[in-house]
Amino acid sequence: MVAKMTVKLPEALRRRAKAVAALRGETVSEVMRAALAEYVAEVMEEADDVRAVAEIEARIAAGEEKVTDWAEADLDDLPA
């Protein structure tokens, strides 16, 4: 299913999108969909990273995650 969406753009951005579409032999809609898909994927990846950090911080706070101070770490025990 394809949904129709109206987006208000600054004129300069509209012109650049139109130029990119012409250079690539695509429609402006195709350029906009590709750019939006890339942006949404990037934001979702960042959100996943934020959730992962929050989960690790919660485990550390609950004492479920071992934390070693760099001064006390034995770097010789790290895998190569």
N, C-alpha and C positions, 0 to 999 in steps of 0.2 A: 504494500500500500504506500502511496506517495501522498504526503500532506503538503498543502500549499501554505507558505508563510510569507508575510510581508515584512521587510526589513528596511529601516531608514538608515541610509549611509551618507556620510559627507560626500559631496560631489567629487572631490579629488580621489577618494577611495573607489567610488563607482567607476570613474574613468580608468583607474589603474586595473581594476578587476576586468573591465571590458578589454583593455589592452592585453592583459595576460591571456584572456580567453581567445582573442584573435591570434596571438602568437602560438598558442598551443592547439589551435583548431578545435576548441571546445566552446560550449555555451557558457555564459556568465553563471548560469545556475550550476553547471558542473564544477566550475571553479569555486563557487561559494560552498557547494556541498563538500568538496574535498578539503577546503580550508577549515570549515566548521568541524568536519569529522576529525581532522588532525588536532584541532584545538581541544575538542571534547575528550579525545583519547589522552592527551597530555594532562589535562586537568584531572581526569579519573585516575591516572597513574600517580599523580602527586597526592591525590586523596588517599589512595592505597598506601603510599609511603607514610603519610601522616597517621593513618590508622595503625600501621605496623609499629611506628615509633611509640604511639600511645599505649599499645598493648605491651611492648617491652618495658616502658616506664612503669606501667601498672604492675607487671611481674616483679620488677626490681623493688618497687615500694612494698609489695607483699612479701618480699624475701624469697620469692620463687626463682629468681634469676641471680646467678652468681656474678658479682662484680669484683674485679681485681684492680687495685690501684696500679698505675704504670710503674711506680717506684718498687712495688712488690712483685711485679710480674716476672716470671722466668721465661724469657724469650727463647731460650734454647729448647723449650718444650713445644714450641709451635711447629706445626707440620711444614715441611719444605714446599 
